[in-house]
């Protein structure tokens, strides 16, 4: 099913959704930035450069796998490989290298492997920094059961849509200095009407364009009455604009409980940042883990697709990594670029390899190396 590009008044999303399996994503264009963006029809032919951030640990290996598969599939992409090894600024904080930032600004689209997240004073999550730099406000993560990869659940088909820019992940933290007591820190949860409306509109438009029937707002407004209350009220407001889509609202803890009892009752979940981080990983667990779950971060001026699993330093450089998550994320990216035929070819070859179960990496229940798994997918592409 293929939908033509459409500009939605007020939010101005341009959607390019093609969904045989993993294709739940958007390309978003701001009306104030059309001079920086290629037209939807010309994106695949004129904007062939894509920023590739291999990442840390197993990142270079799985990125190489994707590059190999793309070459065999003859995808018309020119990779611009950049490093995001943090650079320490004069103020002592660690920042993204300017070359990486400039590359994404030019290409407006990127594929990113896993990045290590340093913890401690003077360090900031590089994943968070990338999202902040390009205002990638929506994280879209489709979680759908994969035939041939048995888990405790089947027929899972959930999409989590996470507000990506504020909430507890706003990065506003400080130590409370007082002469009365030591060891007190404070973290600010920032929720705005604008961001809440933007993500709610995104979720409902996603549901409408993908023939989804229900959008559920996940919240804790019973406890955080002002912050989550604002988010929930905004979702209700947006929901009233969509007669054909049911709107539900549920507490975070109730959603988590119900997900492990019967995940098939959920369709599209929209939620603030922290809740989305937790629930999206939970949903990934239902289908077999982060190693098979794609993800995309969408903004008005750029989009970055990524594998959301860890860097797995214990197996780095040993040809043991599973490239599925990054590969399926790259499939989302191709559909974002209007390269639907190439996306379907690669996706089908990957999922057929898993379904057959003959050449699988260890985490998928097999004994194959990353390179062997990659070769099997390539063979299917050649024989397609």
N, C-alpha and C positions, 0 to 999 in steps of 0.2 A: 504494500500500500504506500503510495507516494503522494504527498501533499505539496502543492505549489507554494512558493514563498508568499507570505502574507504579512502586511504591516498592521499591527493591532493598535488602534488609536489610543493614545494616552500612555501606553507602555512601550509601543513601537518595537515589538519583537518580530524578527523575521524567522519563520520556522522552516526547517528543512528536515522533515521526519520521514524516514523510510525504515520500517520496523519488522523485518522478518524475525529478528531475535533481539540483539542488543543494538538499539538505535534510538533510544529515548534521550533526545538532547535537543538543544536549540542553538541557533546562531542568532545573536542579538545585535542589533545595530541602533545606535542612538541617532536621532534626527539631526543632532548637532555635529555628528562626526561622519557624515556620509562621504565627505571629501577624502577621508582616510581609508575608506573601505571599498573593496571591489564589489561590483554588483553580484547578486546571487548567481546569475546565469554564467558569469565569466570567472567565478572564483576558481573552478577546477582547471581552467586553461591558462589563466593569467597569474594566479597566485600559487605557484607550485613550490615555493620555498616554505619549508616548515622548520621551526626551531625544535631541535631535539636536545633534551637535557637528560643524558644517560643516568645521572644520579650516582648514588654510592653503593657499596657492597656488590650485590648481584646486578645492580642497575646496568652497568656496561654490557653484561652478558645477555640480558633479556632485550636490551635495546638493539644489540647486534642481531639477535634473532628476528626482531621485527624488521630491521633493515634488509636482512636476507630474504625474508618472505615477500616484502614489498618489491624487491628487485625481481624475484621470480614471477610475481604477479604483474610486473611491468606497470607499477603505479607511477604516474608522472609526477614524482615529487623529488625535489632537491633538498636534501637534509642540510640544515645549518646547525652543526653540533656545537654546543656551547657548554662551558663549565660553570657551575654555580658554587664552587668552593668559596666559602664566605671570606670577605675582605674586611679586615678590622679598620674601622674609621678612626678619625682623630678623637672622637668622643669616647672611644673604647668599645663601641657597639659593633656587632658584626653585620655586614650588609651584603646584598646580592651584587656581584660584579656588574659594572655598567655595561659590559659587552652583552651579557645575557638580557638585560633590560632592553637595550637598544634592538637586539635581534627580535624579541617578541613584539616590540612596537612596530617593527618593519613588517614582519610576517603576519602578525595578528593571530597566529595559531601555533600551538606548541604541543609536543608530546613529552611527558616527563616520567622518568623512572623514579624509584624510591629515593628519598633524601633522608639522611640522618638528622635527627632533631636534638641539638645540644641542649643540655639543661644546666642552668646556673646563671649567675649574675653576669650581665653583659652579653648574654646570648639570646637570640630570638629564633623561634621556629622558622626555618627557611621556607617551609610549605606555607606558613601563615604570611610570611613576607611577600612571597610571589602573589598570593591572592590579594593582598592589600595593595601592592604596587599597581596592579591592573584592574582593581575593583571587580574581581570575579565573584559576583554576588550570589550566584546560584550554583550549588553543587548538586548534580544529578547523578544518581547511582541506581541503575536497574539491577534488580536481584531476581533472577529467574532460574528455575531448576534446569539443570543440564542433563540431557539424556545420556545415560551411560556412566554417570558419576553419581553413585548412590549415596544419599544422605538420609537422615531421619525423617525428612520431609520431601514430598513431591508436589508438583503443581503449584510451586511458589511463583508468584508473578507480582512483585511489589516494586514500586519506584519510590525512593526516598528523595525528597527535594529539601535541601538544607540551606538556610540563610547563612551566607559565608563570610559576612563582613563585620558583624557586631556580636552582641551577647557577651558571654564571659570570655570570649576569645578576642575581645577588642584590644587586649594587651595592656590594659590600664591597671597596673598593680604597683603597690608601694608598701614600704614598711612604715608602720605607725610608730613614730618616735614620741615616747612619753617617759617622764621621770617616775611614773607610778609602776609600770609593768613593762617587761621586755618580751620580745618574741611575739609581736603582733603584726600581722600583715593584712592588707586590705586589697580586694579585687573588685573592680567595678563592672557591673553588668549593664551594658548599654543597649537599649532597645529604642528604635525610633519608628514613628509612624510611616515615614517615607520608605525605609527598608522593609518594614513589615508588609506594606501595600505592594511593593515591588515583587517580593517573593511569593506573596499570596496570588497575585495576578499571574505570575509566571506558572505557578502550580495549576491553577484553573485552566489557563490556556493550554498547558501541556496536556491536561486531562481531555480537554475538548478536541484537540488535534489528534490525539492518539486513541480516541474512542474509549477512554476510561470513564467509569461511571461514578466513582466516589473519590472525594478528596477529604482526608482526615487531618485536622490541625492538632498537633501534639503539643501539650502545654502543661504548666503547673500553676495556672492562674488562681487556684484555690489557696496557694501559699504566697506566691509572688504576684500579688493582686495588681500592682501598677505596671510592672514590666511585662510579664506574661499576659496580664490583662489587656494591655494595649495591643499586643500581638494577636490575641484571640479575637478581640473586637474588630480588628482590621480584617482578619480572615473572614469573619462573619459578614462584614460589609461587602467584601469582594464576592463572597459566595452568593449573595443575593442577586448578583448580576448574571448568574448562570443557572437558568431554569432546568436545563437538561442534566445537570451534574449534582449529585447528592453531596451535601456537606455534613460531615460529622466532626465532632470535637471530642478529644479523649485525653485523660491525664497520662503523663509520660509513663508512670509505673504501671498503669492499667494496660497501656499499649504493649509494653515489654512482656507482661504476663500473657496477654492474648496472643502475641506473636509466637510464643513457644507452645501455646496450646493449639492454635489453629491459624497459621499465617495466611490461609486462603481467604480469610474474611477481610483482608486489607487490599487496597488498590494503590492509591497515591497518598503518601504521607508528606506533609509539609510542616516544618518545625524550625525553631531558632537554632543557632549555631551549635551549642554544646549538646543539646538533645539530638540533633542530626548526626553529630559525630558518633554518639553512642548507638543510636537506633540503626544507622546505616551499617555499622559493623555487625550488629546483631542480625540484621537481615542477610548480610553476606554469609554469616555463619549458618544460616538455614539452608543455603544452596551449596555449601562446601568450603566456604572461607574466602578470604581476601585474594587468594591466589587465582580465583576464577571470576572475580568481580571487577567489571570495568567502572570507570568514573570520569566525569567531565566537570570542569569548572568554567562557568559561562559568565561573561561580562559584556558590557556595551561595546568595548573596543578590542577585546581579545577573548580567546578561549584556549584553555589548556586542558588536555586530556592526560590521564595519569593512572598508573598502578598505585593503589593505596596501601599495599602491604609493606612490610618492613624491608630493611636493606639486607637482612640475613647474612651478616658478616661471617657466620660459622661455616657457610657453604660457598662463600664468594670465591670465584676463580676456579671452582672445581667442576664446572659443567653439569651442575645438579639442579639449577634453578628452573622453575616453571614460568615460561613467558606468557601464559594464557591471559592473565589480567591486563598486561600492557598491550598485548595483541588485540584483545577485544576493545580496549580503550582506543586503540588506533583505528579500529573499525568505526567506532562512534565518530572519531575525528574525520574519517573519509566521508561519512555521510554528511557531516557538517560542511564539508567542502564540495558537496554535490557529486562526489565520486561513488555513486550508489552501486554500480556494477562491480567495481573493484572491491568495495566493502563487502558485498554479498559473497563474492568469490572467496575472499579470505576468511570470512566468518564461517561459511559453510565448510570449508576445508578444515578449519580448526575444530569445529564442533563434531564433524564426522570422525576426525581422528580420536577425539575423546569417546564418542559413542562406540566406536569399534573396539576400543580398549586394548589394542595390540601394542601400541607404542606410547607409553605414558611415563611421565616423570614420577618420582617416588611419592610426592604428595598427592598424586592422583591415583596411587595404587599400583604403579608399575615400577620398572627398573631402568627405564630409558634415560639417557642423558638429555640435557637441554638441546644439544646439537642434533641428536637423533629425533627428538620430538619435532624440532624445526624442519628437519629433512623430510619427515613424513608429511607434514603440512604442505611443504613445497612440492612433493610428489603428487599430491592430490590436486594442487593448483595446475600443475603441468598436464595432468590427465583430464582436467575438467573440459 
